Amino acid sequence: MSIIIDIETVRAELTDEELAGIRATIKPRSNLVDPAKIEADIEKKYQTFLDGMALDPFYNKIVCICARLYNRQAEWHGQELVSVALPAQDETEEGMLTHFMALLRDCPAPKSYPWVGVNVSNFDLPTIALHLAKYQIETDIMLMPSRYNRHQVIDLMTIFGERWKSLNSLADYLGIDRPDDPINGSMVQECYDKDQIEKIAMHCQSDVQTTWHVYDRIYNLLTDWRQ
């Protein structure tokens, strides 16, 4: 029994004071003396920081979560467990996370199982765990063990001892057709800014569907090899 999971994140909304405080901590290169060049260097680093906020659990916001079950011995094998996005049941990140965890608790699965995803051990699970702590949402489901192992997490990005560049590269390597997707990961922030949440949800669902097929192909290959 496994659960395939993917999340989509954007920059958290910060006040002007918070942004000014962040900018004030940025230091220019030590060899610069020209005030104009110093300011330009600070601005460049500040923009780089803003661009990376969506991937920083301390400065991002989860806007969509999608998960799917994997268990070949169960009648519900392959069904979509849950896909929630903002706005969905609630118009807050806290409400969406609360709703997701409630659905997860009700799924026909034990409380301990491998999470499966691409870069899931370095991004998806730690981000979810940190945001649950932020809102003090209690859960008995293991999301962030002190040290991940393959009984708890199967990260397809590192499963073969090397880092794959993306889910798409894995799918291409294994000859898996990807479903139609209206956007790619780099467009999530733009879609969120334009209130195009449905496109983000479709992208998240598409990634989970592709991840499911990648894992299914690998699972079958490993099973055949063991036999």
ZADO-1210 file (C-alpha; in nm, 4 decimals, padded with zeros to 6 digits):
<atoms>
<atom x="00.0000" y="00.0000" z="00.0000" code="MET" pos="1"/>
<atom x="00.1412" y="00.3391" z="-00.0997" code="SER" pos="2"/>
<atom x="00.0142" y="00.6912" z="-00.1483" code="ILE" pos="3"/>
<atom x="00.1300" y="00.8976" z="-00.4462" code="ILE" pos="4"/>
<atom x="00.1338" y="01.2657" z="-00.3537" code="ILE" pos="5"/>
<atom x="00.2122" y="01.6048" z="-00.5064" code="ASP" pos="6"/>
<atom x="00.1652" y="01.9643" z="-00.3949" code="ILE" pos="7"/>
<atom x="00.1714" y="02.3020" z="-00.5692" code="GLU" pos="8"/>
<atom x="00.2996" y="02.6112" z="-00.3897" code="THR" pos="9"/>
<atom x="00.3173" y="02.9867" z="-00.4483" code="VAL" pos="10"/>
<atom x="00.4733" y="03.2802" z="-00.2663" code="ARG" pos="11"/>
<atom x="00.3043" y="03.3620" z="00.0624" code="ALA" pos="12"/>
<atom x="00.1493" y="03.7078" z="00.0840" code="GLU" pos="13"/>
<atom x="00.3832" y="03.9270" z="00.2893" code="LEU" pos="14"/>
<atom x="00.3277" y="04.2824" z="00.4053" code="THR" pos="15"/>
<atom x="00.5404" y="04.5701" z="00.2769" code="ASP" pos="16"/>
<atom x="00.7078" y="04.5834" z="00.6174" code="GLU" pos="17"/>
<atom x="00.7953" y="04.2128" z="00.6030" code="GLU" pos="18"/>
<atom x="00.9357" y="04.2478" z="00.2511" code="LEU" pos="19"/>
<atom x="01.1352" y="04.5552" z="00.3533" code="ALA" pos="20"/>
<atom x="01.2765" y="04.3608" z="00.6489" code="GLY" pos="21"/>
<atom x="01.3858" y="04.0796" z="00.4187" code="ILE" pos="22"/>
<atom x="01.5472" y="04.3238" z="00.1766" code="ARG" pos="23"/>
<atom x="01.7330" y="04.4916" z="00.4621" code="ALA" pos="24"/>
<atom x="01.9094" y="04.1633" z="00.5456" code="THR" pos="25"/>
<atom x="02.0533" y="04.1232" z="00.1950" code="ILE" pos="26"/>
<atom x="02.4204" y="04.2134" z="00.1694" code="LYS" pos="27"/>
<atom x="02.5952" y="04.3196" z="-00.1546" code="PRO" pos="28"/>
<atom x="02.9200" y="04.1682" z="-00.2760" code="ARG" pos="29"/>
<atom x="03.2051" y="04.2876" z="-00.0574" code="SER" pos="30"/>
<atom x="03.4133" y="04.4136" z="-00.3507" code="ASN" pos="31"/>
<atom x="03.1543" y="04.6702" z="-00.4635" code="LEU" pos="32"/>
<atom x="03.2065" y="05.0386" z="-00.3785" code="VAL" pos="33"/>
<atom x="02.9925" y="05.2204" z="-00.6335" code="ASP" pos="34"/>
<atom x="02.6534" y="05.3001" z="-00.4645" code="PRO" pos="35"/>
<atom x="02.4656" y="05.2337" z="-00.7880" code="ALA" pos="36"/>
<atom x="02.6287" y="04.8928" z="-00.8306" code="LYS" pos="37"/>
<atom x="02.5678" y="04.8099" z="-00.4652" code="ILE" pos="38"/>
<atom x="02.1990" y="04.8912" z="-00.5015" code="GLU" pos="39"/>
<atom x="02.1765" y="04.6927" z="-00.8260" code="ALA" pos="40"/>
<atom x="02.3405" y="04.3898" z="-00.6617" code="ASP" pos="41"/>
<atom x="02.1032" y="04.4061" z="-00.3651" code="ILE" pos="42"/>
<atom x="01.8033" y="04.4373" z="-00.5977" code="GLU" pos="43"/>
<atom x="01.9177" y="04.1403" z="-00.8053" code="LYS" pos="44"/>
<atom x="01.9584" y="03.9222" z="-00.4950" code="LYS" pos="45"/>
<atom x="01.6233" y="04.0451" z="-00.3626" code="TYR" pos="46"/>
<atom x="01.4449" y="03.9474" z="-00.6848" code="GLN" pos="47"/>
<atom x="01.6180" y="03.6082" z="-00.6786" code="THR" pos="48"/>
<atom x="01.4889" y="03.5593" z="-00.3250" code="PHE" pos="49"/>
<atom x="01.1340" y="03.6515" z="-00.4304" code="LEU" pos="50"/>
<atom x="01.1521" y="03.4085" z="-00.7225" code="ASP" pos="51"/>
<atom x="01.2521" y="03.1278" z="-00.4857" code="GLY" pos="52"/>
<atom x="00.9915" y="03.1957" z="-00.2176" code="MET" pos="53"/>
<atom x="00.7429" y="02.9506" z="-00.3673" code="ALA" pos="54"/>
<atom x="00.9897" y="02.6667" z="-00.3027" code="LEU" pos="55"/>
<atom x="01.0819" y="02.7766" z="00.0498" code="ASP" pos="56"/>
<atom x="00.8555" y="02.6162" z="00.3142" code="PRO" pos="57"/>
<atom x="00.9050" y="02.9195" z="00.5401" code="PHE" pos="58"/>
<atom x="00.7855" y="03.1635" z="00.2748" code="TYR" pos="59"/>
<atom x="00.5443" y="02.9683" z="00.0549" code="ASN" pos="60"/>
<atom x="00.1785" y="02.8740" z="00.0597" code="LYS" pos="61"/>
<atom x="00.0312" y="02.5400" z="-00.0454" code="ILE" pos="62"/>
<atom x="-00.2466" y="02.6009" z="-00.2975" code="VAL" pos="63"/>
<atom x="-00.3171" y="02.2450" z="-00.4122" code="CYS" pos="64"/>
<atom x="-00.2652" y="01.8902" z="-00.2843" code="ILE" pos="65"/>
<atom x="-00.3413" y="01.5774" z="-00.4827" code="CYS" pos="66"/>
<atom x="-00.2959" y="01.2178" z="-00.3701" code="ALA" pos="67"/>
<atom x="-00.3727" y="00.8756" z="-00.5138" code="ARG" pos="68"/>
<atom x="-00.3719" y="00.5284" z="-00.3653" code="LEU" pos="69"/>
<atom x="-00.1549" y="00.2405" z="-00.4864" code="TYR" pos="70"/>
<atom x="-00.2327" y="-00.1143" z="-00.3769" code="ASN" pos="71"/>
<atom x="-00.2656" y="-00.3932" z="-00.6307" code="ARG" pos="72"/>
<atom x="-00.4349" y="-00.6256" z="-00.3816" code="GLN" pos="73"/>
<atom x="-00.7181" y="-00.3848" z="-00.3003" code="ALA" pos="74"/>
<atom x="-01.0382" y="-00.3198" z="-00.4916" code="GLU" pos="75"/>
<atom x="-00.9827" y="00.0548" z="-00.4589" code="TRP" pos="76"/>
<atom x="-00.6399" y="00.0314" z="-00.6243" code="HIS" pos="77"/>
<atom x="-00.5674" y="00.3366" z="-00.8361" code="GLY" pos="78"/>
<atom x="-00.8586" y="00.5494" z="-00.7255" code="GLN" pos="79"/>
<atom x="-00.7956" y="00.9142" z="-00.6538" code="GLU" pos="80"/>
<atom x="-00.7828" y="00.9667" z="-00.2801" code="LEU" pos="81"/>
<atom x="-00.8255" y="01.3407" z="-00.2753" code="VAL" pos="82"/>
<atom x="-00.7500" y="01.6547" z="-00.4688" code="SER" pos="83"/>
<atom x="-00.8033" y="01.9842" z="-00.2907" code="VAL" pos="84"/>
<atom x="-00.7144" y="02.3364" z="-00.3975" code="ALA" pos="85"/>
<atom x="-00.7646" y="02.6965" z="-00.2895" code="LEU" pos="86"/>
<atom x="-01.0400" y="02.7986" z="-00.2868" code="PRO" pos="87"/>
<atom x="-01.2028" y="02.4631" z="-00.2178" code="ALA" pos="88"/>
<atom x="-01.3820" y="02.3630" z="00.0999" code="GLN" pos="89"/>
<atom x="-01.2322" y="02.6697" z="00.2655" code="ASP" pos="90"/>
<atom x="-01.0623" y="02.9785" z="00.1313" code="GLU" pos="91"/>
<atom x="-00.7594" y="02.9465" z="00.3568" code="THR" pos="92"/>
<atom x="-00.4523" y="02.7284" z="00.3493" code="GLU" pos="93"/>
<atom x="-00.5318" y="02.6135" z="00.7021" code="GLU" pos="94"/>
<atom x="-00.8788" y="02.5013" z="00.6004" code="GLY" pos="95"/>
<atom x="-00.7493" y="02.3163" z="00.2963" code="MET" pos="96"/>
<atom x="-00.4850" y="02.1319" z="00.5011" code="LEU" pos="97"/>
<atom x="-00.7408" y="02.0427" z="00.7689" code="THR" pos="98"/>
<atom x="-00.9739" y="01.9068" z="00.5018" code="HIS" pos="99"/>
<atom x="-00.6960" y="01.7060" z="00.3368" code="PHE" pos="100"/>
<atom x="-00.5803" y="01.5470" z="00.6616" code="MET" pos="101"/>
<atom x="-00.9387" y="01.4524" z="00.7491" code="ALA" pos="102"/>
<atom x="-00.9796" y="01.2786" z="00.4122" code="LEU" pos="103"/>
<atom x="-00.6457" y="01.1059" z="00.4565" code="LEU" pos="104"/>
<atom x="-00.7482" y="00.9716" z="00.7982" code="ARG" pos="105"/>
<atom x="-01.0657" y="00.8274" z="00.6458" code="ASP" pos="106"/>
<atom x="-00.8971" y="00.6491" z="00.3563" code="CYS" pos="107"/>
<atom x="-00.8931" y="00.2661" z="00.3625" code="PRO" pos="108"/>
<atom x="-00.5290" y="00.2415" z="00.4582" code="ALA" pos="109"/>
<atom x="-00.3119" y="00.1944" z="00.7647" code="PRO" pos="110"/>
<atom x="-00.1566" y="00.4948" z="00.9367" code="LYS" pos="111"/>
<atom x="00.1925" y="00.3967" z="00.8232" code="SER" pos="112"/>
<atom x="00.2722" y="00.3500" z="00.4554" code="TYR" pos="113"/>
<atom x="00.5234" y="00.4654" z="00.1972" code="PRO" pos="114"/>
<atom x="00.4674" y="00.8072" z="00.0468" code="TRP" pos="115"/>
<atom x="00.5651" y="00.8099" z="-00.3200" code="VAL" pos="116"/>
<atom x="00.6593" y="01.1141" z="-00.5275" code="GLY" pos="117"/>
<atom x="00.9272" y="01.3050" z="-00.7129" code="VAL" pos="118"/>
<atom x="01.1465" y="01.5026" z="-00.4709" code="ASN" pos="119"/>
<atom x="00.8862" y="01.4166" z="-00.2102" code="VAL" pos="120"/>
<atom x="01.1415" y="01.3662" z="00.0692" code="SER" pos="121"/>
<atom x="01.3074" y="01.7046" z="00.0188" code="ASN" pos="122"/>
<atom x="01.0050" y="01.9179" z="-00.0626" code="PHE" pos="123"/>
<atom x="00.6474" y="01.7884" z="-00.0521" code="ASP" pos="124"/>
<atom x="00.6450" y="01.6075" z="00.2831" code="LEU" pos="125"/>
<atom x="00.8617" y="01.8564" z="00.4789" code="PRO" pos="126"/>
<atom x="00.6524" y="02.1438" z="00.3404" code="THR" pos="127"/>
<atom x="00.3243" y="01.9804" z="00.4438" code="ILE" pos="128"/>
<atom x="00.4634" y="01.8918" z="00.7870" code="ALA" pos="129"/>
<atom x="00.5922" y="02.2450" z="00.8488" code="LEU" pos="130"/>
<atom x="00.2623" y="02.4033" z="00.7468" code="HIS" pos="131"/>
<atom x="00.0664" y="02.1630" z="00.9667" code="LEU" pos="132"/>
<atom x="00.2856" y="02.2731" z="01.2575" code="ALA" pos="133"/>
<atom x="00.2316" y="02.6377" z="01.1635" code="LYS" pos="134"/>
<atom x="-00.1448" y="02.5995" z="01.2037" code="TYR" pos="135"/>
<atom x="-00.1167" y="02.3525" z="01.4938" code="GLN" pos="136"/>
<atom x="-00.3062" y="02.0882" z="01.2986" code="ILE" pos="137"/>
<atom x="-00.2597" y="01.7619" z="01.4855" code="GLU" pos="138"/>
<atom x="-00.2166" y="01.4337" z="01.3029" code="THR" pos="139"/>
<atom x="-00.1145" y="01.0784" z="01.3876" code="ASP" pos="140"/>
<atom x="00.0031" y="01.0196" z="01.0298" code="ILE" pos="141"/>
<atom x="00.3795" y="01.0066" z="00.9838" code="MET" pos="142"/>
<atom x="00.4781" y="01.2881" z="00.7487" code="LEU" pos="143"/>
<atom x="00.8279" y="01.3791" z="00.8582" code="MET" pos="144"/>
<atom x="01.0219" y="01.1004" z="01.0314" code="PRO" pos="145"/>
<atom x="01.3615" y="01.1878" z="01.1718" code="SER" pos="146"/>
<atom x="01.5231" y="00.9927" z="00.8933" code="ARG" pos="147"/>
<atom x="01.3344" y="00.8780" z="00.5860" code="TYR" pos="148"/>
<atom x="01.3714" y="00.5202" z="00.4708" code="ASN" pos="149"/>
<atom x="01.2053" y="00.3275" z="00.1905" code="ARG" pos="150"/>
<atom x="00.9476" y="00.1812" z="00.4248" code="HIS" pos="151"/>
<atom x="00.8216" y="00.5370" z="00.4779" code="GLN" pos="152"/>
<atom x="00.9139" y="00.7269" z="00.1613" code="VAL" pos="153"/>
<atom x="00.9924" y="00.6259" z="-00.1962" code="ILE" pos="154"/>
<atom x="01.1397" y="00.9262" z="-00.3738" code="ASP" pos="155"/>
<atom x="01.1472" y="00.8551" z="-00.7457" code="LEU" pos="156"/>
<atom x="01.4015" y="01.1317" z="-00.7982" code="MET" pos="157"/>
<atom x="01.6696" y="00.9394" z="-00.6092" code="THR" pos="158"/>
<atom x="01.5480" y="00.5781" z="-00.6154" code="ILE" pos="159"/>
<atom x="01.8215" y="00.4690" z="-00.8577" code="PHE" pos="160"/>
<atom x="02.0991" y="00.6472" z="-00.6730" code="GLY" pos="161"/>
<atom x="02.1016" y="00.9523" z="-00.8969" code="GLU" pos="162"/>
<atom x="01.8920" y="01.2649" z="-00.9216" code="ARG" pos="163"/>
<atom x="01.6557" y="01.2869" z="-01.2138" code="TRP" pos="164"/>
<atom x="01.5916" y="01.6376" z="-01.3384" code="LYS" pos="165"/>
<atom x="01.2136" y="01.6114" z="-01.3423" code="SER" pos="166"/>
<atom x="00.9081" y="01.3892" z="-01.3474" code="LEU" pos="167"/>
<atom x="00.8861" y="01.4450" z="-01.7227" code="ASN" pos="168"/>
<atom x="01.2383" y="01.3088" z="-01.7756" code="SER" pos="169"/>
<atom x="01.1465" y="00.9966" z="-01.5786" code="LEU" pos="170"/>
<atom x="00.8275" y="00.9485" z="-01.7813" code="ALA" pos="171"/>
<atom x="01.0142" y="00.9978" z="-02.1086" code="ASP" pos="172"/>
<atom x="01.2826" y="00.7486" z="-02.0060" code="TYR" pos="173"/>
<atom x="01.0203" y="00.4855" z="-01.9222" code="LEU" pos="174"/>
<atom x="00.8113" y="00.5571" z="-02.2328" code="GLY" pos="175"/>
<atom x="00.5069" y="00.6783" z="-02.0399" code="ILE" pos="176"/>
<atom x="00.2654" y="00.9142" z="-02.2114" code="ASP" pos="177"/>
<atom x="00.1749" y="01.2133" z="-01.9972" code="ARG" pos="178"/>
<atom x="-00.1843" y="01.3403" z="-01.9794" code="PRO" pos="179"/>
<atom x="-00.2754" y="01.6742" z="-02.1285" code="ASP" pos="180"/>
<atom x="-00.1679" y="01.9509" z="-01.8927" code="ASP" pos="181"/>
<atom x="-00.2708" y="02.3156" z="-01.9407" code="PRO" pos="182"/>
<atom x="00.0418" y="02.4473" z="-01.7636" code="ILE" pos="183"/>
<atom x="00.3830" y="02.3496" z="-01.6315" code="ASN" pos="184"/>
<atom x="00.5320" y="02.4027" z="-01.2862" code="GLY" pos="185"/>
<atom x="00.6879" y="02.7373" z="-01.3737" code="SER" pos="186"/>
<atom x="00.3413" y="02.8795" z="-01.4506" code="MET" pos="187"/>
<atom x="00.1777" y="02.8022" z="-01.1140" code="VAL" pos="188"/>
<atom x="00.2508" y="03.1438" z="-00.9614" code="GLN" pos="189"/>
<atom x="00.1203" y="03.3267" z="-01.2677" code="GLU" pos="190"/>
<atom x="-00.1996" y="03.1202" z="-01.2684" code="CYS" pos="191"/>
<atom x="-00.2513" y="03.1834" z="-00.8981" code="TYR" pos="192"/>
<atom x="-00.2065" y="03.5582" z="-00.9460" code="ASP" pos="193"/>
<atom x="-00.4759" y="03.5424" z="-01.2169" code="LYS" pos="194"/>
<atom x="-00.7117" y="03.3317" z="-00.9984" code="ASP" pos="195"/>
<atom x="-00.6813" y="03.0392" z="-01.2402" code="GLN" pos="196"/>
<atom x="-00.6884" y="02.7809" z="-00.9637" code="ILE" pos="197"/>
<atom x="-00.8530" y="02.5183" z="-01.1822" code="GLU" pos="198"/>
<atom x="-00.5445" y="02.5080" z="-01.4069" code="LYS" pos="199"/>
<atom x="-00.3206" y="02.4565" z="-01.1040" code="ILE" pos="200"/>
<atom x="-00.5443" y="02.1727" z="-00.9819" code="ALA" pos="201"/>
<atom x="-00.5379" y="02.0074" z="-01.3258" code="MET" pos="202"/>
<atom x="-00.1585" y="02.0354" z="-01.3328" code="HIS" pos="203"/>
<atom x="-00.1272" y="01.8806" z="-00.9850" code="CYS" pos="204"/>
<atom x="-00.3619" y="01.5964" z="-01.0799" code="GLN" pos="205"/>
<atom x="-00.1686" y="01.5405" z="-01.4032" code="SER" pos="206"/>
<atom x="00.1596" y="01.5140" z="-01.2114" code="ASP" pos="207"/>
<atom x="00.0106" y="01.2609" z="-00.9699" code="VAL" pos="208"/>
<atom x="-00.1323" y="01.0559" z="-01.2554" code="GLN" pos="209"/>
<atom x="00.2069" y="01.0513" z="-01.4304" code="THR" pos="210"/>
<atom x="00.3871" y="00.9694" z="-01.1031" code="THR" pos="211"/>
<atom x="00.1416" y="00.6850" z="-01.0434" code="TRP" pos="212"/>
<atom x="00.2238" y="00.5322" z="-01.3848" code="HIS" pos="213"/>
<atom x="00.5987" y="00.5796" z="-01.3341" code="VAL" pos="214"/>
<atom x="00.5812" y="00.4039" z="-00.9972" code="TYR" pos="215"/>
<atom x="00.3597" y="00.1289" z="-01.1402" code="ASP" pos="216"/>
<atom x="00.6124" y="00.0650" z="-01.4182" code="ARG" pos="217"/>
<atom x="00.9027" y="00.0534" z="-01.1715" code="ILE" pos="218"/>
<atom x="00.7065" y="-00.1640" z="-00.9271" code="TYR" pos="219"/>
<atom x="00.6282" y="-00.4156" z="-01.1994" code="ASN" pos="220"/>
<atom x="00.9884" y="-00.4243" z="-01.3197" code="LEU" pos="221"/>
<atom x="01.1196" y="-00.4851" z="-00.9676" code="LEU" pos="222"/>
<atom x="00.8554" y="-00.7517" z="-00.9051" code="THR" pos="223"/>
<atom x="00.9430" y="-00.9346" z="-01.2279" code="ASP" pos="224"/>
<atom x="01.3132" y="-00.9131" z="-01.1458" code="TRP" pos="225"/>
<atom x="01.2628" y="-01.0629" z="-00.7990" code="ARG" pos="226"/>
<atom x="01.0694" y="-01.3542" z="-00.9443" code="GLN" pos="227"/>
</atoms>
